[in-house]
Each structure stands twice: as structure tokens, then as C-alpha cells.
Amino acid sequence: MGLFTLAQARMELAGLRPLLDELVVVRADVVELAAALTTGGEPTELGGLPELKAAEARLNELMTEVQQTGAELKGVAPLLVDFPSDLDGVPVLLCWLEGEDALDWYHRLDLGFAGRRRLR
């Protein structure tokens, strides 16, 4: 996949938001169902093993859909989505973290998340 301009990445993120919102719900369902199935786990109204397997399958589908856009899903809890880009000739990843309203951060490839900087 190619590189995103900032405008393209912001448009792609806007299009992904419903999918990312669903991913958050399904992620929580998987955790709750898995906990309920452990020895001594608190029962859940969500169901049992069949529902866990279905939720895990849906989680995988959602993660694949994100990746197919060219975005990189770097984390699931919390969600972390990177968009390969170039700023002033430097390869970077435009970086969105769950809970942020907009795509306002980036980091160089060699620095990773710890090197995040706000876009100017």
C-alpha cells in the first residue's frame, strides 16, 4: 500500500470510525465472555463458548478490515492506528490513539510511539 497524505489519512480515519467503535464493543465482549468461562468466573448474559468464538471471529474480521485500508493496526487495547506517510521527506506514521478526537499526532518510524509529536 502507498503513503497517505495527512488529508487522506484523516478521511480514512473518519471512514473507519464506525468500524473502530464496533471493535471497541466486540473487544469488551470478548474479554467479558473469556472471563466468564474461566474457573470461578462471573457468569455473563452475553452467553458462553459459542458466543466467545463468534466474538473472536468478528474481532478478527474487524482488524482485517482496518488493515485492508492500508492503515496499520498497532494495538487493540487501547486501539492504536498508524497511517504510513511522509513529512518533509522523512518517513513517519500518522498516529491515532483510542480516545483522541482527531488525527493530530505522528512519529518517525525509528522512534515508535514514545517519539510521538503533535502535528503542526
Phi and psi restraints in degrees (range 20) as a CNS / XPLOR table:
assign (resid 1 and name C) (resid 2 and name N)
       (resid 2 and name CA) (resid 2 and name C) 1.0 -86.5 20.0 2
assign (resid 2 and name N) (resid 2 and name CA)
       (resid 2 and name C) (resid 3 and name N) 1.0 -171.7 20.0 2
assign (resid 2 and name C) (resid 3 and name N)
       (resid 3 and name CA) (resid 3 and name C) 1.0 -88.5 20.0 2
assign (resid 3 and name N) (resid 3 and name CA)
       (resid 3 and name C) (resid 4 and name N) 1.0 151.8 20.0 2
assign (resid 3 and name C) (resid 4 and name N)
       (resid 4 and name CA) (resid 4 and name C) 1.0 -99.0 20.0 2
assign (resid 4 and name N) (resid 4 and name CA)
       (resid 4 and name C) (resid 5 and name N) 1.0 139.6 20.0 2
assign (resid 4 and name C) (resid 5 and name N)
       (resid 5 and name CA) (resid 5 and name C) 1.0 -76.9 20.0 2
assign (resid 5 and name N) (resid 5 and name CA)
       (resid 5 and name C) (resid 6 and name N) 1.0 166.8 20.0 2
assign (resid 5 and name C) (resid 6 and name N)
       (resid 6 and name CA) (resid 6 and name C) 1.0 -60.6 20.0 2
assign (resid 6 and name N) (resid 6 and name CA)
       (resid 6 and name C) (resid 7 and name N) 1.0 -42.9 20.0 2
assign (resid 6 and name C) (resid 7 and name N)
       (resid 7 and name CA) (resid 7 and name C) 1.0 -63.0 20.0 2
assign (resid 7 and name N) (resid 7 and name CA)
       (resid 7 and name C) (resid 8 and name N) 1.0 -42.7 20.0 2
assign (resid 7 and name C) (resid 8 and name N)
       (resid 8 and name CA) (resid 8 and name C) 1.0 -63.5 20.0 2
assign (resid 8 and name N) (resid 8 and name CA)
       (resid 8 and name C) (resid 9 and name N) 1.0 -42.9 20.0 2
assign (resid 8 and name C) (resid 9 and name N)
       (resid 9 and name CA) (resid 9 and name C) 1.0 -64.0 20.0 2
assign (resid 9 and name N) (resid 9 and name CA)
       (resid 9 and name C) (resid 10 and name N) 1.0 -40.9 20.0 2
assign (resid 9 and name C) (resid 10 and name N)
       (resid 10 and name CA) (resid 10 and name C) 1.0 -65.6 20.0 2
assign (resid 10 and name N) (resid 10 and name CA)
       (resid 10 and name C) (resid 11 and name N) 1.0 -39.1 20.0 2
assign (resid 10 and name C) (resid 11 and name N)
       (resid 11 and name CA) (resid 11 and name C) 1.0 -65.4 20.0 2
assign (resid 11 and name N) (resid 11 and name CA)
       (resid 11 and name C) (resid 12 and name N) 1.0 -42.3 20.0 2
assign (resid 11 and name C) (resid 12 and name N)
       (resid 12 and name CA) (resid 12 and name C) 1.0 -63.9 20.0 2
assign (resid 12 and name N) (resid 12 and name CA)
       (resid 12 and name C) (resid 13 and name N) 1.0 -43.0 20.0 2
assign (resid 12 and name C) (resid 13 and name N)
       (resid 13 and name CA) (resid 13 and name C) 1.0 -61.2 20.0 2
assign (resid 13 and name N) (resid 13 and name CA)
       (resid 13 and name C) (resid 14 and name N) 1.0 -42.8 20.0 2
assign (resid 13 and name C) (resid 14 and name N)
       (resid 14 and name CA) (resid 14 and name C) 1.0 -59.4 20.0 2
assign (resid 14 and name N) (resid 14 and name CA)
       (resid 14 and name C) (resid 15 and name N) 1.0 -41.4 20.0 2
assign (resid 14 and name C) (resid 15 and name N)
       (resid 15 and name CA) (resid 15 and name C) 1.0 -68.5 20.0 2
assign (resid 15 and name N) (resid 15 and name CA)
       (resid 15 and name C) (resid 16 and name N) 1.0 -30.1 20.0 2
assign (resid 15 and name C) (resid 16 and name N)
       (resid 16 and name CA) (resid 16 and name C) 1.0 -81.4 20.0 2
assign (resid 16 and name N) (resid 16 and name CA)
       (resid 16 and name C) (resid 17 and name N) 1.0 -15.6 20.0 2
assign (resid 16 and name C) (resid 17 and name N)
       (resid 17 and name CA) (resid 17 and name C) 1.0 -55.1 20.0 2
assign (resid 17 and name N) (resid 17 and name CA)
       (resid 17 and name C) (resid 18 and name N) 1.0 -45.1 20.0 2
assign (resid 17 and name C) (resid 18 and name N)
       (resid 18 and name CA) (resid 18 and name C) 1.0 -60.8 20.0 2
assign (resid 18 and name N) (resid 18 and name CA)
       (resid 18 and name C) (resid 19 and name N) 1.0 -39.3 20.0 2
assign (resid 18 and name C) (resid 19 and name N)
       (resid 19 and name CA) (resid 19 and name C) 1.0 -65.9 20.0 2
assign (resid 19 and name N) (resid 19 and name CA)
       (resid 19 and name C) (resid 20 and name N) 1.0 -42.4 20.0 2
assign (resid 19 and name C) (resid 20 and name N)
       (resid 20 and name CA) (resid 20 and name C) 1.0 -66.7 20.0 2
assign (resid 20 and name N) (resid 20 and name CA)
       (resid 20 and name C) (resid 21 and name N) 1.0 -37.2 20.0 2
assign (resid 20 and name C) (resid 21 and name N)
       (resid 21 and name CA) (resid 21 and name C) 1.0 -63.0 20.0 2
assign (resid 21 and name N) (resid 21 and name CA)
       (resid 21 and name C) (resid 22 and name N) 1.0 -42.3 20.0 2
assign (resid 21 and name C) (resid 22 and name N)
       (resid 22 and name CA) (resid 22 and name C) 1.0 -64.8 20.0 2
assign (resid 22 and name N) (resid 22 and name CA)
       (resid 22 and name C) (resid 23 and name N) 1.0 -38.6 20.0 2
assign (resid 22 and name C) (resid 23 and name N)
       (resid 23 and name CA) (resid 23 and name C) 1.0 -59.1 20.0 2
assign (resid 23 and name N) (resid 23 and name CA)
       (resid 23 and name C) (resid 24 and name N) 1.0 -39.9 20.0 2
assign (resid 23 and name C) (resid 24 and name N)
       (resid 24 and name CA) (resid 24 and name C) 1.0 -62.9 20.0 2
assign (resid 24 and name N) (resid 24 and name CA)
       (resid 24 and name C) (resid 25 and name N) 1.0 -42.5 20.0 2
assign (resid 24 and name C) (resid 25 and name N)
       (resid 25 and name CA) (resid 25 and name C) 1.0 -66.6 20.0 2
assign (resid 25 and name N) (resid 25 and name CA)
       (resid 25 and name C) (resid 26 and name N) 1.0 -46.5 20.0 2
assign (resid 25 and name C) (resid 26 and name N)
       (resid 26 and name CA) (resid 26 and name C) 1.0 -65.7 20.0 2
assign (resid 26 and name N) (resid 26 and name CA)
       (resid 26 and name C) (resid 27 and name N) 1.0 -38.4 20.0 2
assign (resid 26 and name C) (resid 27 and name N)
       (resid 27 and name CA) (resid 27 and name C) 1.0 -57.7 20.0 2
assign (resid 27 and name N) (resid 27 and name CA)
       (resid 27 and name C) (resid 28 and name N) 1.0 -45.5 20.0 2
assign (resid 27 and name C) (resid 28 and name N)
       (resid 28 and name CA) (resid 28 and name C) 1.0 -64.9 20.0 2
assign (resid 28 and name N) (resid 28 and name CA)
       (resid 28 and name C) (resid 29 and name N) 1.0 -39.4 20.0 2
assign (resid 28 and name C) (resid 29 and name N)
       (resid 29 and name CA) (resid 29 and name C) 1.0 -61.4 20.0 2
assign (resid 29 and name N) (resid 29 and name CA)
       (resid 29 and name C) (resid 30 and name N) 1.0 -44.4 20.0 2
assign (resid 29 and name C) (resid 30 and name N)
       (resid 30 and name CA) (resid 30 and name C) 1.0 -59.5 20.0 2
assign (resid 30 and name N) (resid 30 and name CA)
       (resid 30 and name C) (resid 31 and name N) 1.0 -45.1 20.0 2
assign (resid 30 and name C) (resid 31 and name N)
       (resid 31 and name CA) (resid 31 and name C) 1.0 -63.7 20.0 2
assign (resid 31 and name N) (resid 31 and name CA)
       (resid 31 and name C) (resid 32 and name N) 1.0 -45.0 20.0 2
assign (resid 31 and name C) (resid 32 and name N)
       (resid 32 and name CA) (resid 32 and name C) 1.0 -65.6 20.0 2
assign (resid 32 and name N) (resid 32 and name CA)
       (resid 32 and name C) (resid 33 and name N) 1.0 -44.3 20.0 2
assign (resid 32 and name C) (resid 33 and name N)
       (resid 33 and name CA) (resid 33 and name C) 1.0 -64.1 20.0 2
assign (resid 33 and name N) (resid 33 and name CA)
       (resid 33 and name C) (resid 34 and name N) 1.0 -43.3 20.0 2
assign (resid 33 and name C) (resid 34 and name N)
       (resid 34 and name CA) (resid 34 and name C) 1.0 -63.3 20.0 2
assign (resid 34 and name N) (resid 34 and name CA)
       (resid 34 and name C) (resid 35 and name N) 1.0 -41.0 20.0 2
assign (resid 34 and name C) (resid 35 and name N)
       (resid 35 and name CA) (resid 35 and name C) 1.0 -64.5 20.0 2
assign (resid 35 and name N) (resid 35 and name CA)
       (resid 35 and name C) (resid 36 and name N) 1.0 -39.1 20.0 2
assign (resid 35 and name C) (resid 36 and name N)
       (resid 36 and name CA) (resid 36 and name C) 1.0 -64.9 20.0 2
assign (resid 36 and name N) (resid 36 and name CA)
       (resid 36 and name C) (resid 37 and name N) 1.0 -27.5 20.0 2
assign (resid 36 and name C) (resid 37 and name N)
       (resid 37 and name CA) (resid 37 and name C) 1.0 -88.5 20.0 2
assign (resid 37 and name N) (resid 37 and name CA)
       (resid 37 and name C) (resid 38 and name N) 1.0 -5.1 20.0 2
assign (resid 37 and name C) (resid 38 and name N)
       (resid 38 and name CA) (resid 38 and name C) 1.0 -78.1 20.0 2
assign (resid 38 and name N) (resid 38 and name CA)
       (resid 38 and name C) (resid 39 and name N) 1.0 157.8 20.0 2
assign (resid 38 and name C) (resid 39 and name N)
       (resid 39 and name CA) (resid 39 and name C) 1.0 -58.1 20.0 2
assign (resid 39 and name N) (resid 39 and name CA)
       (resid 39 and name C) (resid 40 and name N) 1.0 124.2 20.0 2
assign (resid 39 and name C) (resid 40 and name N)
       (resid 40 and name CA) (resid 40 and name C) 1.0 79.6 20.0 2
assign (resid 40 and name N) (resid 40 and name CA)
       (resid 40 and name C) (resid 41 and name N) 1.0 7.6 20.0 2
assign (resid 40 and name C) (resid 41 and name N)
       (resid 41 and name CA) (resid 41 and name C) 1.0 -68.6 20.0 2
assign (resid 41 and name N) (resid 41 and name CA)
       (resid 41 and name C) (resid 42 and name N) 1.0 150.5 20.0 2
assign (resid 41 and name C) (resid 42 and name N)
       (resid 42 and name CA) (resid 42 and name C) 1.0 -72.0 20.0 2
assign (resid 42 and name N) (resid 42 and name CA)
       (resid 42 and name C) (resid 43 and name N) 1.0 122.1 20.0 2
assign (resid 42 and name C) (resid 43 and name N)
       (resid 43 and name CA) (resid 43 and name C) 1.0 -58.2 20.0 2
assign (resid 43 and name N) (resid 43 and name CA)
       (resid 43 and name C) (resid 44 and name N) 1.0 152.6 20.0 2
assign (resid 43 and name C) (resid 44 and name N)
       (resid 44 and name CA) (resid 44 and name C) 1.0 -129.3 20.0 2
assign (resid 44 and name N) (resid 44 and name CA)
       (resid 44 and name C) (resid 45 and name N) 1.0 148.0 20.0 2
assign (resid 44 and name C) (resid 45 and name N)
       (resid 45 and name CA) (resid 45 and name C) 1.0 -72.4 20.0 2
assign (resid 45 and name N) (resid 45 and name CA)
       (resid 45 and name C) (resid 46 and name N) 1.0 -9.6 20.0 2
assign (resid 45 and name C) (resid 46 and name N)
       (resid 46 and name CA) (resid 46 and name C) 1.0 -70.4 20.0 2
assign (resid 46 and name N) (resid 46 and name CA)
       (resid 46 and name C) (resid 47 and name N) 1.0 -22.5 20.0 2
assign (resid 46 and name C) (resid 47 and name N)
       (resid 47 and name CA) (resid 47 and name C) 1.0 128.4 20.0 2
assign (resid 47 and name N) (resid 47 and name CA)
       (resid 47 and name C) (resid 48 and name N) 1.0 -147.9 20.0 2
assign (resid 47 and name C) (resid 48 and name N)
       (resid 48 and name CA) (resid 48 and name C) 1.0 -136.4 20.0 2
assign (resid 48 and name N) (resid 48 and name CA)
       (resid 48 and name C) (resid 49 and name N) 1.0 -143.1 20.0 2
assign (resid 48 and name C) (resid 49 and name N)
       (resid 49 and name CA) (resid 49 and name C) 1.0 -60.0 20.0 2
assign (resid 49 and name N) (resid 49 and name CA)
       (resid 49 and name C) (resid 50 and name N) 1.0 -44.5 20.0 2
assign (resid 49 and name C) (resid 50 and name N)
       (resid 50 and name CA) (resid 50 and name C) 1.0 -59.7 20.0 2
assign (resid 50 and name N) (resid 50 and name CA)
       (resid 50 and name C) (resid 51 and name N) 1.0 -39.9 20.0 2
assign (resid 50 and name C) (resid 51 and name N)
       (resid 51 and name CA) (resid 51 and name C) 1.0 -69.3 20.0 2
assign (resid 51 and name N) (resid 51 and name CA)
       (resid 51 and name C) (resid 52 and name N) 1.0 -35.3 20.0 2
assign (resid 51 and name C) (resid 52 and name N)
       (resid 52 and name CA) (resid 52 and name C) 1.0 -62.8 20.0 2
assign (resid 52 and name N) (resid 52 and name CA)
       (resid 52 and name C) (resid 53 and name N) 1.0 -47.0 20.0 2
assign (resid 52 and name C) (resid 53 and name N)
       (resid 53 and name CA) (resid 53 and name C) 1.0 -61.5 20.0 2
assign (resid 53 and name N) (resid 53 and name CA)
       (resid 53 and name C) (resid 54 and name N) 1.0 -40.6 20.0 2
assign (resid 53 and name C) (resid 54 and name N)
       (resid 54 and name CA) (resid 54 and name C) 1.0 -65.4 20.0 2
assign (resid 54 and name N) (resid 54 and name CA)
       (resid 54 and name C) (resid 55 and name N) 1.0 -41.7 20.0 2
assign (resid 54 and name C) (resid 55 and name N)
       (resid 55 and name CA) (resid 55 and name C) 1.0 -66.2 20.0 2
assign (resid 55 and name N) (resid 55 and name CA)
       (resid 55 and name C) (resid 56 and name N) 1.0 -40.3 20.0 2
assign (resid 55 and name C) (resid 56 and name N)
       (resid 56 and name CA) (resid 56 and name C) 1.0 -63.4 20.0 2
assign (resid 56 and name N) (resid 56 and name CA)
       (resid 56 and name C) (resid 57 and name N) 1.0 -40.5 20.0 2
assign (resid 56 and name C) (resid 57 and name N)
       (resid 57 and name CA) (resid 57 and name C) 1.0 -63.9 20.0 2
assign (resid 57 and name N) (resid 57 and name CA)
       (resid 57 and name C) (resid 58 and name N) 1.0 -42.7 20.0 2
assign (resid 57 and name C) (resid 58 and name N)
       (resid 58 and name CA) (resid 58 and name C) 1.0 -65.9 20.0 2
assign (resid 58 and name N) (resid 58 and name CA)
       (resid 58 and name C) (resid 59 and name N) 1.0 -39.2 20.0 2
assign (resid 58 and name C) (resid 59 and name N)
       (resid 59 and name CA) (resid 59 and name C) 1.0 -58.9 20.0 2
assign (resid 59 and name N) (resid 59 and name CA)
       (resid 59 and name C) (resid 60 and name N) 1.0 -45.0 20.0 2
assign (resid 59 and name C) (resid 60 and name N)
       (resid 60 and name CA) (resid 60 and name C) 1.0 -63.5 20.0 2
assign (resid 60 and name N) (resid 60 and name CA)
       (resid 60 and name C) (resid 61 and name N) 1.0 -39.5 20.0 2
assign (resid 60 and name C) (resid 61 and name N)
       (resid 61 and name CA) (resid 61 and name C) 1.0 -61.2 20.0 2
assign (resid 61 and name N) (resid 61 and name CA)
       (resid 61 and name C) (resid 62 and name N) 1.0 -45.7 20.0 2
assign (resid 61 and name C) (resid 62 and name N)
       (resid 62 and name CA) (resid 62 and name C) 1.0 -63.2 20.0 2
assign (resid 62 and name N) (resid 62 and name CA)
       (resid 62 and name C) (resid 63 and name N) 1.0 -42.6 20.0 2
assign (resid 62 and name C) (resid 63 and name N)
       (resid 63 and name CA) (resid 63 and name C) 1.0 -63.7 20.0 2
assign (resid 63 and name N) (resid 63 and name CA)
       (resid 63 and name C) (resid 64 and name N) 1.0 -39.6 20.0 2
assign (resid 63 and name C) (resid 64 and name N)
       (resid 64 and name CA) (resid 64 and name C) 1.0 -64.3 20.0 2
assign (resid 64 and name N) (resid 64 and name CA)
       (resid 64 and name C) (resid 65 and name N) 1.0 -41.9 20.0 2
assign (resid 64 and name C) (resid 65 and name N)
       (resid 65 and name CA) (resid 65 and name C) 1.0 -59.7 20.0 2
assign (resid 65 and name N) (resid 65 and name CA)
       (resid 65 and name C) (resid 66 and name N) 1.0 -40.8 20.0 2
assign (resid 65 and name C) (resid 66 and name N)
       (resid 66 and name CA) (resid 66 and name C) 1.0 -62.2 20.0 2
assign (resid 66 and name N) (resid 66 and name CA)
       (resid 66 and name C) (resid 67 and name N) 1.0 -48.8 20.0 2
assign (resid 66 and name C) (resid 67 and name N)
       (resid 67 and name CA) (resid 67 and name C) 1.0 -62.6 20.0 2
assign (resid 67 and name N) (resid 67 and name CA)
       (resid 67 and name C) (resid 68 and name N) 1.0 -32.9 20.0 2
assign (resid 67 and name C) (resid 68 and name N)
       (resid 68 and name CA) (resid 68 and name C) 1.0 -67.7 20.0 2
assign (resid 68 and name N) (resid 68 and name CA)
       (resid 68 and name C) (resid 69 and name N) 1.0 -14.9 20.0 2
assign (resid 68 and name C) (resid 69 and name N)
       (resid 69 and name CA) (resid 69 and name C) 1.0 -79.9 20.0 2
assign (resid 69 and name N) (resid 69 and name CA)
       (resid 69 and name C) (resid 70 and name N) 1.0 -12.8 20.0 2
assign (resid 69 and name C) (resid 70 and name N)
       (resid 70 and name CA) (resid 70 and name C) 1.0 100.7 20.0 2
assign (resid 70 and name N) (resid 70 and name CA)
       (resid 70 and name C) (resid 71 and name N) 1.0 -11.8 20.0 2
assign (resid 70 and name C) (resid 71 and name N)
       (resid 71 and name CA) (resid 71 and name C) 1.0 -75.2 20.0 2
assign (resid 71 and name N) (resid 71 and name CA)
       (resid 71 and name C) (resid 72 and name N) 1.0 157.9 20.0 2
assign (resid 71 and name C) (resid 72 and name N)
       (resid 72 and name CA) (resid 72 and name C) 1.0 -113.1 20.0 2
assign (resid 72 and name N) (resid 72 and name CA)
       (resid 72 and name C) (resid 73 and name N) 1.0 119.2 20.0 2
assign (resid 72 and name C) (resid 73 and name N)
       (resid 73 and name CA) (resid 73 and name C) 1.0 -86.0 20.0 2
assign (resid 73 and name N) (resid 73 and name CA)
       (resid 73 and name C) (resid 74 and name N) 1.0 107.0 20.0 2
assign (resid 73 and name C) (resid 74 and name N)
       (resid 74 and name CA) (resid 74 and name C) 1.0 -96.4 20.0 2
assign (resid 74 and name N) (resid 74 and name CA)
       (resid 74 and name C) (resid 75 and name N) 1.0 -18.4 20.0 2
assign (resid 74 and name C) (resid 75 and name N)
       (resid 75 and name CA) (resid 75 and name C) 1.0 -155.2 20.0 2
assign (resid 75 and name N) (resid 75 and name CA)
       (resid 75 and name C) (resid 76 and name N) 1.0 150.7 20.0 2
assign (resid 75 and name C) (resid 76 and name N)
       (resid 76 and name CA) (resid 76 and name C) 1.0 -111.6 20.0 2
assign (resid 76 and name N) (resid 76 and name CA)
       (resid 76 and name C) (resid 77 and name N) 1.0 -26.1 20.0 2
assign (resid 76 and name C) (resid 77 and name N)
       (resid 77 and name CA) (resid 77 and name C) 1.0 -140.6 20.0 2
assign (resid 77 and name N) (resid 77 and name CA)
       (resid 77 and name C) (resid 78 and name N) 1.0 90.8 20.0 2
assign (resid 77 and name C) (resid 78 and name N)
       (resid 78 and name CA) (resid 78 and name C) 1.0 -78.9 20.0 2
assign (resid 78 and name N) (resid 78 and name CA)
       (resid 78 and name C) (resid 79 and name N) 1.0 163.5 20.0 2
assign (resid 78 and name C) (resid 79 and name N)
       (resid 79 and name CA) (resid 79 and name C) 1.0 -63.9 20.0 2
assign (resid 79 and name N) (resid 79 and name CA)
       (resid 79 and name C) (resid 80 and name N) 1.0 135.3 20.0 2
assign (resid 79 and name C) (resid 80 and name N)
       (resid 80 and name CA) (resid 80 and name C) 1.0 -138.3 20.0 2
assign (resid 80 and name N) (resid 80 and name CA)
       (resid 80 and name C) (resid 81 and name N) 1.0 117.9 20.0 2
assign (resid 80 and name C) (resid 81 and name N)
       (resid 81 and name CA) (resid 81 and name C) 1.0 -121.6 20.0 2
assign (resid 81 and name N) (resid 81 and name CA)
       (resid 81 and name C) (resid 82 and name N) 1.0 128.2 20.0 2
assign (resid 81 and name C) (resid 82 and name N)
       (resid 82 and name CA) (resid 82 and name C) 1.0 -114.4 20.0 2
assign (resid 82 and name N) (resid 82 and name CA)
       (resid 82 and name C) (resid 83 and name N) 1.0 146.3 20.0 2
assign (resid 82 and name C) (resid 83 and name N)
       (resid 83 and name CA) (resid 83 and name C) 1.0 -121.8 20.0 2
assign (resid 83 and name N) (resid 83 and name CA)
       (resid 83 and name C) (resid 84 and name N) 1.0 113.7 20.0 2
assign (resid 83 and name C) (resid 84 and name N)
       (resid 84 and name CA) (resid 84 and name C) 1.0 -58.3 20.0 2
assign (resid 84 and name N) (resid 84 and name CA)
       (resid 84 and name C) (resid 85 and name N) 1.0 134.1 20.0 2
assign (resid 84 and name C) (resid 85 and name N)
       (resid 85 and name CA) (resid 85 and name C) 1.0 -152.5 20.0 2
assign (resid 85 and name N) (resid 85 and name CA)
       (resid 85 and name C) (resid 86 and name N) 1.0 -173.0 20.0 2
assign (resid 85 and name C) (resid 86 and name N)
       (resid 86 and name CA) (resid 86 and name C) 1.0 -143.2 20.0 2
assign (resid 86 and name N) (resid 86 and name CA)
       (resid 86 and name C) (resid 87 and name N) 1.0 124.5 20.0 2
assign (resid 86 and name C) (resid 87 and name N)
       (resid 87 and name CA) (resid 87 and name C) 1.0 -119.2 20.0 2
assign (resid 87 and name N) (resid 87 and name CA)
       (resid 87 and name C) (resid 88 and name N) 1.0 114.2 20.0 2
assign (resid 87 and name C) (resid 88 and name N)
       (resid 88 and name CA) (resid 88 and name C) 1.0 53.7 20.0 2
assign (resid 88 and name N) (resid 88 and name CA)
       (resid 88 and name C) (resid 89 and name N) 1.0 41.2 20.0 2
assign (resid 88 and name C) (resid 89 and name N)
       (resid 89 and name CA) (resid 89 and name C) 1.0 82.0 20.0 2
assign (resid 89 and name N) (resid 89 and name CA)
       (resid 89 and name C) (resid 90 and name N) 1.0 2.2 20.0 2
assign (resid 89 and name C) (resid 90 and name N)
       (resid 90 and name CA) (resid 90 and name C) 1.0 -106.0 20.0 2
assign (resid 90 and name N) (resid 90 and name CA)
       (resid 90 and name C) (resid 91 and name N) 1.0 124.7 20.0 2
assign (resid 90 and name C) (resid 91 and name N)
       (resid 91 and name CA) (resid 91 and name C) 1.0 -65.2 20.0 2
assign (resid 91 and name N) (resid 91 and name CA)
       (resid 91 and name C) (resid 92 and name N) 1.0 127.6 20.0 2
assign (resid 91 and name C) (resid 92 and name N)
       (resid 92 and name CA) (resid 92 and name C) 1.0 -137.6 20.0 2
assign (resid 92 and name N) (resid 92 and name CA)
       (resid 92 and name C) (resid 93 and name N) 1.0 170.9 20.0 2
assign (resid 92 and name C) (resid 93 and name N)
       (resid 93 and name CA) (resid 93 and name C) 1.0 -119.3 20.0 2
assign (resid 93 and name N) (resid 93 and name CA)
       (resid 93 and name C) (resid 94 and name N) 1.0 120.8 20.0 2
assign (resid 93 and name C) (resid 94 and name N)
       (resid 94 and name CA) (resid 94 and name C) 1.0 -74.5 20.0 2
assign (resid 94 and name N) (resid 94 and name CA)
       (resid 94 and name C) (resid 95 and name N) 1.0 130.6 20.0 2
assign (resid 94 and name C) (resid 95 and name N)
       (resid 95 and name CA) (resid 95 and name C) 1.0 -124.7 20.0 2
assign (resid 95 and name N) (resid 95 and name CA)
       (resid 95 and name C) (resid 96 and name N) 1.0 123.4 20.0 2
assign (resid 95 and name C) (resid 96 and name N)
       (resid 96 and name CA) (resid 96 and name C) 1.0 -118.7 20.0 2
assign (resid 96 and name N) (resid 96 and name CA)
       (resid 96 and name C) (resid 97 and name N) 1.0 132.2 20.0 2
assign (resid 96 and name C) (resid 97 and name N)
       (resid 97 and name CA) (resid 97 and name C) 1.0 -115.9 20.0 2
assign (resid 97 and name N) (resid 97 and name CA)
       (resid 97 and name C) (resid 98 and name N) 1.0 137.1 20.0 2
assign (resid 97 and name C) (resid 98 and name N)
       (resid 98 and name CA) (resid 98 and name C) 1.0 -45.9 20.0 2
assign (resid 98 and name N) (resid 98 and name CA)
       (resid 98 and name C) (resid 99 and name N) 1.0 133.5 20.0 2
assign (resid 98 and name C) (resid 99 and name N)
       (resid 99 and name CA) (resid 99 and name C) 1.0 100.3 20.0 2
assign (resid 99 and name N) (resid 99 and name CA)
       (resid 99 and name C) (resid 100 and name N) 1.0 -18.0 20.0 2
assign (resid 99 and name C) (resid 100 and name N)
       (resid 100 and name CA) (resid 100 and name C) 1.0 -82.5 20.0 2
assign (resid 100 and name N) (resid 100 and name CA)
       (resid 100 and name C) (resid 101 and name N) 1.0 143.5 20.0 2
assign (resid 100 and name C) (resid 101 and name N)
       (resid 101 and name CA) (resid 101 and name C) 1.0 -77.0 20.0 2
assign (resid 101 and name N) (resid 101 and name CA)
       (resid 101 and name C) (resid 102 and name N) 1.0 -31.2 20.0 2
assign (resid 101 and name C) (resid 102 and name N)
       (resid 102 and name CA) (resid 102 and name C) 1.0 -142.4 20.0 2
assign (resid 102 and name N) (resid 102 and name CA)
       (resid 102 and name C) (resid 103 and name N) 1.0 171.0 20.0 2
assign (resid 102 and name C) (resid 103 and name N)
       (resid 103 and name CA) (resid 103 and name C) 1.0 -89.0 20.0 2
assign (resid 103 and name N) (resid 103 and name CA)
       (resid 103 and name C) (resid 104 and name N) 1.0 93.7 20.0 2
assign (resid 103 and name C) (resid 104 and name N)
       (resid 104 and name CA) (resid 104 and name C) 1.0 -123.5 20.0 2
assign (resid 104 and name N) (resid 104 and name CA)
       (resid 104 and name C) (resid 105 and name N) 1.0 10.0 20.0 2
assign (resid 104 and name C) (resid 105 and name N)
       (resid 105 and name CA) (resid 105 and name C) 1.0 -130.9 20.0 2
assign (resid 105 and name N) (resid 105 and name CA)
       (resid 105 and name C) (resid 106 and name N) 1.0 157.4 20.0 2
assign (resid 105 and name C) (resid 106 and name N)
       (resid 106 and name CA) (resid 106 and name C) 1.0 -147.9 20.0 2
assign (resid 106 and name N) (resid 106 and name CA)
       (resid 106 and name C) (resid 107 and name N) 1.0 165.8 20.0 2
assign (resid 106 and name C) (resid 107 and name N)
       (resid 107 and name CA) (resid 107 and name C) 1.0 -151.1 20.0 2
assign (resid 107 and name N) (resid 107 and name CA)
       (resid 107 and name C) (resid 108 and name N) 1.0 150.0 20.0 2
assign (resid 107 and name C) (resid 108 and name N)
       (resid 108 and name CA) (resid 108 and name C) 1.0 -66.2 20.0 2
assign (resid 108 and name N) (resid 108 and name CA)
       (resid 108 and name C) (resid 109 and name N) 1.0 153.0 20.0 2
assign (resid 108 and name C) (resid 109 and name N)
       (resid 109 and name CA) (resid 109 and name C) 1.0 -59.5 20.0 2
assign (resid 109 and name N) (resid 109 and name CA)
       (resid 109 and name C) (resid 110 and name N) 1.0 -38.9 20.0 2
assign (resid 109 and name C) (resid 110 and name N)
       (resid 110 and name CA) (resid 110 and name C) 1.0 -80.6 20.0 2
assign (resid 110 and name N) (resid 110 and name CA)
       (resid 110 and name C) (resid 111 and name N) 1.0 -9.7 20.0 2
assign (resid 110 and name C) (resid 111 and name N)
       (resid 111 and name CA) (resid 111 and name C) 1.0 -102.5 20.0 2
assign (resid 111 and name N) (resid 111 and name CA)
       (resid 111 and name C) (resid 112 and name N) 1.0 -24.1 20.0 2
assign (resid 111 and name C) (resid 112 and name N)
       (resid 112 and name CA) (resid 112 and name C) 1.0 67.4 20.0 2
assign (resid 112 and name N) (resid 112 and name CA)
       (resid 112 and name C) (resid 113 and name N) 1.0 -169.7 20.0 2
assign (resid 112 and name C) (resid 113 and name N)
       (resid 113 and name CA) (resid 113 and name C) 1.0 -55.6 20.0 2
assign (resid 113 and name N) (resid 113 and name CA)
       (resid 113 and name C) (resid 114 and name N) 1.0 -36.3 20.0 2
assign (resid 113 and name C) (resid 114 and name N)
       (resid 114 and name CA) (resid 114 and name C) 1.0 -63.1 20.0 2
assign (resid 114 and name N) (resid 114 and name CA)
       (resid 114 and name C) (resid 115 and name N) 1.0 -20.9 20.0 2
assign (resid 114 and name C) (resid 115 and name N)
       (resid 115 and name CA) (resid 115 and name C) 1.0 -97.1 20.0 2
assign (resid 115 and name N) (resid 115 and name CA)
       (resid 115 and name C) (resid 116 and name N) 1.0 19.4 20.0 2
assign (resid 115 and name C) (resid 116 and name N)
       (resid 116 and name CA) (resid 116 and name C) 1.0 -58.9 20.0 2
assign (resid 116 and name N) (resid 116 and name CA)
       (resid 116 and name C) (resid 117 and name N) 1.0 137.9 20.0 2
assign (resid 116 and name C) (resid 117 and name N)
       (resid 117 and name CA) (resid 117 and name C) 1.0 -134.1 20.0 2
assign (resid 117 and name N) (resid 117 and name CA)
       (resid 117 and name C) (resid 118 and name N) 1.0 149.8 20.0 2
assign (resid 117 and name C) (resid 118 and name N)
       (resid 118 and name CA) (resid 118 and name C) 1.0 -73.6 20.0 2
assign (resid 118 and name N) (resid 118 and name CA)
       (resid 118 and name C) (resid 119 and name N) 1.0 138.5 20.0 2
assign (resid 118 and name C) (resid 119 and name N)
       (resid 119 and name CA) (resid 119 and name C) 1.0 -67.0 20.0 2
assign (resid 119 and name N) (resid 119 and name CA)
       (resid 119 and name C) (resid 120 and name N) 1.0 145.3 20.0 2
